[in-house]
């Protein structure tokens, strides 16, 4: 289901020539999901660091 929803969002963004950015907590499964769908890690934020 997640793949279908993300695919729809990306297709809509492409039709509008709009960039899609996503955020995920470091080392979460969602990072692998987004990478499988063509996204790349570009940054890490301070709030995402483990204590």
PyMOL Python script that loads the backbone (N, CA, C, O; Angstrom):
from pymol import cmd

cmd.read_pdbstr("""\
ATOM      1  N   UNK A   1       0.823  -1.180   0.000  1.00  0.00           N
ATOM      2  CA  UNK A   1       0.000   0.000   0.000  1.00  0.00           C
ATOM      3  C   UNK A   1       0.879   1.260   0.000  1.00  0.00           C
ATOM      4  O   UNK A   1       0.601   2.220  -0.719  1.00  0.00           O
ATOM      5  N   UNK A   2       1.919   1.242   0.800  1.00  0.00           N
ATOM      6  CA  UNK A   2       2.809   2.398   0.860  1.00  0.00           C
ATOM      7  C   UNK A   2       3.441   2.711  -0.485  1.00  0.00           C
ATOM      8  O   UNK A   2       3.589   3.875  -0.855  1.00  0.00           O
ATOM      9  N   UNK A   3       3.809   1.673  -1.210  1.00  0.00           N
ATOM     10  CA  UNK A   3       4.407   1.864  -2.537  1.00  0.00           C
ATOM     11  C   UNK A   3       3.411   2.518  -3.488  1.00  0.00           C
ATOM     12  O   UNK A   3       3.781   3.388  -4.276  1.00  0.00           O
ATOM     13  N   UNK A   4       2.157   2.102  -3.415  1.00  0.00           N
ATOM     14  CA  UNK A   4       1.129   2.675  -4.284  1.00  0.00           C
ATOM     15  C   UNK A   4       0.891   4.150  -3.959  1.00  0.00           C
ATOM     16  O   UNK A   4       0.771   4.977  -4.863  1.00  0.00           O
ATOM     17  N   UNK A   5       0.825   4.471  -2.681  1.00  0.00           N
ATOM     18  CA  UNK A   5       0.605   5.862  -2.265  1.00  0.00           C
ATOM     19  C   UNK A   5       1.788   6.729  -2.676  1.00  0.00           C
ATOM     20  O   UNK A   5       1.604   7.805  -3.245  1.00  0.00           O
ATOM     21  N   UNK A   6       3.002   6.263  -2.388  1.00  0.00           N
ATOM     22  CA  UNK A   6       4.186   7.032  -2.754  1.00  0.00           C
ATOM     23  C   UNK A   6       4.282   7.190  -4.267  1.00  0.00           C
ATOM     24  O   UNK A   6       4.632   8.263  -4.760  1.00  0.00           O
ATOM     25  N   UNK A   7       3.976   6.136  -4.998  1.00  0.00           N
ATOM     26  CA  UNK A   7       3.996   6.211  -6.459  1.00  0.00           C
ATOM     27  C   UNK A   7       3.037   7.260  -6.981  1.00  0.00           C
ATOM     28  O   UNK A   7       3.361   7.990  -7.917  1.00  0.00           O
ATOM     29  N   UNK A   8       1.871   7.339  -6.391  1.00  0.00           N
ATOM     30  CA  UNK A   8       0.879   8.336  -6.792  1.00  0.00           C
ATOM     31  C   UNK A   8       1.372   9.752  -6.497  1.00  0.00           C
ATOM     32  O   UNK A   8       1.203  10.658  -7.314  1.00  0.00           O
ATOM     33  N   UNK A   9       1.977   9.935  -5.334  1.00  0.00           N
ATOM     34  CA  UNK A   9       2.504  11.248  -4.959  1.00  0.00           C
ATOM     35  C   UNK A   9       3.617  11.670  -5.910  1.00  0.00           C
ATOM     36  O   UNK A   9       3.647  12.810  -6.373  1.00  0.00           O
ATOM     37  N   UNK A  10       4.527  10.751  -6.199  1.00  0.00           N
ATOM     38  CA  UNK A  10       5.646  11.056  -7.094  1.00  0.00           C
ATOM     39  C   UNK A  10       5.144  11.344  -8.505  1.00  0.00           C
ATOM     40  O   UNK A  10       5.628  12.272  -9.153  1.00  0.00           O
ATOM     41  N   UNK A  11       4.185  10.568  -8.985  1.00  0.00           N
ATOM     42  CA  UNK A  11       3.640  10.797 -10.328  1.00  0.00           C
ATOM     43  C   UNK A  11       2.982  12.170 -10.418  1.00  0.00           C
ATOM     44  O   UNK A  11       3.153  12.884 -11.406  1.00  0.00           O
ATOM     45  N   UNK A  12       2.235  12.532  -9.389  1.00  0.00           N
ATOM     46  CA  UNK A  12       1.590  13.852  -9.361  1.00  0.00           C
ATOM     47  C   UNK A  12       2.636  14.961  -9.325  1.00  0.00           C
ATOM     48  O   UNK A  12       2.507  15.965 -10.025  1.00  0.00           O
ATOM     49  N   UNK A  13       3.669  14.779  -8.512  1.00  0.00           N
ATOM     50  CA  UNK A  13       4.732  15.783  -8.422  1.00  0.00           C
ATOM     51  C   UNK A  13       5.466  15.914  -9.753  1.00  0.00           C
ATOM     52  O   UNK A  13       5.791  17.025 -10.172  1.00  0.00           O
ATOM     53  N   UNK A  14       5.728  14.796 -10.417  1.00  0.00           N
ATOM     54  CA  UNK A  14       6.399  14.839 -11.717  1.00  0.00           C
ATOM     55  C   UNK A  14       5.554  15.589 -12.739  1.00  0.00           C
ATOM     56  O   UNK A  14       6.079  16.370 -13.532  1.00  0.00           O
ATOM     57  N   UNK A  15       4.242  15.352 -12.720  1.00  0.00           N
ATOM     58  CA  UNK A  15       3.344  16.034 -13.661  1.00  0.00           C
ATOM     59  C   UNK A  15       3.339  17.540 -13.423  1.00  0.00           C
ATOM     60  O   UNK A  15       3.096  18.327 -14.338  1.00  0.00           O
ATOM     61  N   UNK A  16       3.613  17.927 -12.174  1.00  0.00           N
ATOM     62  CA  UNK A  16       3.631  19.355 -11.821  1.00  0.00           C
ATOM     63  C   UNK A  16       5.051  19.932 -11.795  1.00  0.00           C
ATOM     64  O   UNK A  16       5.244  21.097 -11.448  1.00  0.00           O
ATOM     65  N   UNK A  17       6.030  19.121 -12.158  1.00  0.00           N
ATOM     66  CA  UNK A  17       7.445  19.512 -12.104  1.00  0.00           C
ATOM     67  C   UNK A  17       7.822  20.005 -10.708  1.00  0.00           C
ATOM     68  O   UNK A  17       8.488  21.027 -10.544  1.00  0.00           O
ATOM     69  N   UNK A  18       7.376  19.248  -9.717  1.00  0.00           N
ATOM     70  CA  UNK A  18       7.611  19.597  -8.316  1.00  0.00           C
ATOM     71  C   UNK A  18       8.526  18.562  -7.674  1.00  0.00           C
ATOM     72  O   UNK A  18       8.403  17.367  -7.940  1.00  0.00           O
ATOM     73  N   UNK A  19       9.433  19.019  -6.837  1.00  0.00           N
ATOM     74  CA  UNK A  19      10.358  18.149  -6.117  1.00  0.00           C
ATOM     75  C   UNK A  19       9.647  17.509  -4.927  1.00  0.00           C
ATOM     76  O   UNK A  19       8.870  18.165  -4.232  1.00  0.00           O
ATOM     77  N   UNK A  20       9.915  16.235  -4.700  1.00  0.00           N
ATOM     78  CA  UNK A  20       9.381  15.537  -3.528  1.00  0.00           C
ATOM     79  C   UNK A  20      10.531  15.275  -2.572  1.00  0.00           C
ATOM     80  O   UNK A  20      11.547  14.697  -2.959  1.00  0.00           O
ATOM     81  N   UNK A  21      10.376  15.700  -1.320  1.00  0.00           N
ATOM     82  CA  UNK A  21      11.345  15.420  -0.269  1.00  0.00           C
ATOM     83  C   UNK A  21      10.635  14.677   0.840  1.00  0.00           C
ATOM     84  O   UNK A  21       9.472  14.952   1.135  1.00  0.00           O
ATOM     85  N   UNK A  22      11.328  13.737   1.454  1.00  0.00           N
ATOM     86  CA  UNK A  22      10.774  12.995   2.580  1.00  0.00           C
ATOM     87  C   UNK A  22      11.768  13.031   3.726  1.00  0.00           C
ATOM     88  O   UNK A  22      12.959  13.254   3.514  1.00  0.00           O
ATOM     89  N   UNK A  23      11.290  12.815   4.915  1.00  0.00           N
ATOM     90  CA  UNK A  23      12.146  12.759   6.089  1.00  0.00           C
ATOM     91  C   UNK A  23      11.856  11.490   6.869  1.00  0.00           C
ATOM     92  O   UNK A  23      10.711  11.043   6.934  1.00  0.00           O
ATOM     93  N   UNK A  24      12.882  10.914   7.454  1.00  0.00           N
ATOM     94  CA  UNK A  24      12.714   9.693   8.236  1.00  0.00           C
ATOM     95  C   UNK A  24      13.737   9.677   9.360  1.00  0.00           C
ATOM     96  O   UNK A  24      14.820  10.250   9.243  1.00  0.00           O
ATOM     97  N   UNK A  25      13.380   9.017  10.441  1.00  0.00           N
ATOM     98  CA  UNK A  25      14.283   8.883  11.576  1.00  0.00           C
ATOM     99  C   UNK A  25      15.452   7.978  11.187  1.00  0.00           C
ATOM    100  O   UNK A  25      15.268   6.962  10.517  1.00  0.00           O
ATOM    101  N   UNK A  26      16.625   8.352  11.605  1.00  0.00           N
ATOM    102  CA  UNK A  26      17.829   7.591  11.276  1.00  0.00           C
ATOM    103  C   UNK A  26      17.675   6.121  11.651  1.00  0.00           C
ATOM    104  O   UNK A  26      17.138   5.784  12.707  1.00  0.00           O
ATOM    105  N   UNK A  27      18.153   5.264  10.771  1.00  0.00           N
ATOM    106  CA  UNK A  27      18.170   3.812  10.959  1.00  0.00           C
ATOM    107  C   UNK A  27      16.783   3.173  11.023  1.00  0.00           C
ATOM    108  O   UNK A  27      16.658   2.018  11.431  1.00  0.00           O
ATOM    109  N   UNK A  28      15.759   3.892  10.633  1.00  0.00           N
ATOM    110  CA  UNK A  28      14.420   3.293  10.631  1.00  0.00           C
ATOM    111  C   UNK A  28      14.188   2.546   9.321  1.00  0.00           C
ATOM    112  O   UNK A  28      14.864   2.795   8.323  1.00  0.00           O
ATOM    113  N   UNK A  29      13.235   1.638   9.337  1.00  0.00           N
ATOM    114  CA  UNK A  29      12.898   0.876   8.135  1.00  0.00           C
ATOM    115  C   UNK A  29      12.437   1.787   7.009  1.00  0.00           C
ATOM    116  O   UNK A  29      12.591   1.449   5.836  1.00  0.00           O
ATOM    117  N   UNK A  30      11.873   2.937   7.355  1.00  0.00           N
ATOM    118  CA  UNK A  30      11.369   3.846   6.321  1.00  0.00           C
ATOM    119  C   UNK A  30      12.495   4.344   5.416  1.00  0.00           C
ATOM    120  O   UNK A  30      12.250   4.642   4.246  1.00  0.00           O
ATOM    121  N   UNK A  31      13.706   4.441   5.923  1.00  0.00           N
ATOM    122  CA  UNK A  31      14.831   4.861   5.081  1.00  0.00           C
ATOM    123  C   UNK A  31      15.051   3.879   3.938  1.00  0.00           C
ATOM    124  O   UNK A  31      15.240   4.290   2.794  1.00  0.00           O
ATOM    125  N   UNK A  32      15.026   2.601   4.236  1.00  0.00           N
ATOM    126  CA  UNK A  32      15.193   1.585   3.190  1.00  0.00           C
ATOM    127  C   UNK A  32      14.024   1.621   2.204  1.00  0.00           C
ATOM    128  O   UNK A  32      14.220   1.459   1.000  1.00  0.00           O
ATOM    129  N   UNK A  33      12.825   1.832   2.711  1.00  0.00           N
ATOM    130  CA  UNK A  33      11.653   1.937   1.843  1.00  0.00           C
ATOM    131  C   UNK A  33      11.829   3.074   0.842  1.00  0.00           C
ATOM    132  O   UNK A  33      11.621   2.884  -0.357  1.00  0.00           O
ATOM    133  N   UNK A  34      12.208   4.250   1.326  1.00  0.00           N
ATOM    134  CA  UNK A  34      12.382   5.396   0.426  1.00  0.00           C
ATOM    135  C   UNK A  34      13.526   5.163  -0.558  1.00  0.00           C
ATOM    136  O   UNK A  34      13.417   5.536  -1.726  1.00  0.00           O
ATOM    137  N   UNK A  35      14.609   4.558  -0.108  1.00  0.00           N
ATOM    138  CA  UNK A  35      15.726   4.284  -1.017  1.00  0.00           C
ATOM    139  C   UNK A  35      15.320   3.303  -2.109  1.00  0.00           C
ATOM    140  O   UNK A  35      15.751   3.448  -3.252  1.00  0.00           O
ATOM    141  N   UNK A  36      14.505   2.313  -1.783  1.00  0.00           N
ATOM    142  CA  UNK A  36      14.017   1.365  -2.798  1.00  0.00           C
ATOM    143  C   UNK A  36      13.171   2.071  -3.855  1.00  0.00           C
ATOM    144  O   UNK A  36      13.017   1.575  -4.972  1.00  0.00           O
ATOM    145  N   UNK A  37      12.634   3.214  -3.498  1.00  0.00           N
ATOM    146  CA  UNK A  37      11.778   3.962  -4.416  1.00  0.00           C
ATOM    147  C   UNK A  37      12.497   5.157  -5.038  1.00  0.00           C
ATOM    148  O   UNK A  37      11.858   6.086  -5.533  1.00  0.00           O
ATOM    149  N   UNK A  38      13.834   5.125  -5.008  1.00  0.00           N
ATOM    150  CA  UNK A  38      14.613   6.108  -5.744  1.00  0.00           C
ATOM    151  C   UNK A  38      15.064   7.334  -4.980  1.00  0.00           C
ATOM    152  O   UNK A  38      15.708   8.211  -5.555  1.00  0.00           O
ATOM    153  N   UNK A  39      14.742   7.419  -3.694  1.00  0.00           N
ATOM    154  CA  UNK A  39      15.178   8.572  -2.911  1.00  0.00           C
ATOM    155  C   UNK A  39      16.592   8.346  -2.401  1.00  0.00           C
ATOM    156  O   UNK A  39      17.027   7.206  -2.238  1.00  0.00           O
ATOM    157  N   UNK A  40      17.309   9.441  -2.149  1.00  0.00           N
ATOM    158  CA  UNK A  40      18.672   9.361  -1.632  1.00  0.00           C
ATOM    159  C   UNK A  40      18.798  10.199  -0.369  1.00  0.00           C
ATOM    160  O   UNK A  40      18.163  11.245  -0.237  1.00  0.00           O
ATOM    161  N   UNK A  41      19.618   9.731   0.549  1.00  0.00           N
ATOM    162  CA  UNK A  41      19.892  10.489   1.768  1.00  0.00           C
ATOM    163  C   UNK A  41      20.740  11.696   1.393  1.00  0.00           C
ATOM    164  O   UNK A  41      21.770  11.559   0.733  1.00  0.00           O
ATOM    165  N   UNK A  42      20.300  12.883   1.816  1.00  0.00           N
ATOM    166  CA  UNK A  42      21.057  14.091   1.504  1.00  0.00           C
ATOM    167  C   UNK A  42      21.482  14.857   2.739  1.00  0.00           C
ATOM    168  O   UNK A  42      22.323  15.751   2.651  1.00  0.00           O
ATOM    169  N   UNK A  43      20.906  14.518   3.910  1.00  0.00           N
ATOM    170  CA  UNK A  43      21.221  15.297   5.100  1.00  0.00           C
ATOM    171  C   UNK A  43      20.806  14.521   6.349  1.00  0.00           C
ATOM    172  O   UNK A  43      19.973  13.617   6.291  1.00  0.00           O
ATOM    173  N   UNK A  44      21.407  14.896   7.476  1.00  0.00           N
ATOM    174  CA  UNK A  44      20.989  14.421   8.791  1.00  0.00           C
ATOM    175  C   UNK A  44      20.813  15.641   9.679  1.00  0.00           C
ATOM    176  O   UNK A  44      21.620  16.570   9.641  1.00  0.00           O
ATOM    177  N   UNK A  45      19.774  15.632  10.463  1.00  0.00           N
ATOM    178  CA  UNK A  45      19.510  16.766  11.336  1.00  0.00           C
ATOM    179  C   UNK A  45      19.942  16.459  12.772  1.00  0.00           C
ATOM    180  O   UNK A  45      19.996  15.298  13.178  1.00  0.00           O
ATOM    181  N   UNK A  46      20.240  17.480  13.513  1.00  0.00           N
ATOM    182  CA  UNK A  46      20.663  17.344  14.889  1.00  0.00           C
ATOM    183  C   UNK A  46      19.625  16.589  15.724  1.00  0.00           C
ATOM    184  O   UNK A  46      19.993  15.762  16.557  1.00  0.00           O
ATOM    185  N   UNK A  47      18.350  16.859  15.514  1.00  0.00           N
ATOM    186  CA  UNK A  47      17.304  16.236  16.330  1.00  0.00           C
ATOM    187  C   UNK A  47      17.193  14.742  16.108  1.00  0.00           C
ATOM    188  O   UNK A  47      16.519  14.052  16.873  1.00  0.00           O
ATOM    189  N   UNK A  48      17.834  14.236  15.088  1.00  0.00           N
ATOM    190  CA  UNK A  48      17.727  12.828  14.752  1.00  0.00           C
ATOM    191  C   UNK A  48      18.825  11.985  15.397  1.00  0.00           C
ATOM    192  O   UNK A  48      18.890  10.779  15.157  1.00  0.00           O
ATOM    193  N   UNK A  49      19.654  12.569  16.177  1.00  0.00           N
ATOM    194  CA  UNK A  49      20.778  11.830  16.772  1.00  0.00           C
ATOM    195  C   UNK A  49      20.338  11.085  18.018  1.00  0.00           C
ATOM    196  O   UNK A  49      19.610  11.623  18.852  1.00  0.00           O
ATOM    197  N   UNK A  50      20.784   9.850  18.138  1.00  0.00           N
ATOM    198  CA  UNK A  50      20.475   9.052  19.330  1.00  0.00           C
ATOM    199  C   UNK A  50      21.225   9.604  20.526  1.00  0.00           C
ATOM    200  O   UNK A  50      22.317  10.157  20.398  1.00  0.00           O
ATOM    201  N   UNK A  51      20.630   9.447  21.664  1.00  0.00           N
ATOM    202  CA  UNK A  51      21.276   9.970  22.892  1.00  0.00           C
ATOM    203  C   UNK A  51      21.981   8.876  23.618  1.00  0.00           C
ATOM    204  O   UNK A  51      22.580   9.116  24.666  1.00  0.00           O
TER     205      UNK A  51
END
""", "prot")
cmd.dss("prot")
cmd.show_as("cartoon", "prot")
cmd.util.cbc("prot")
cmd.orient("prot")
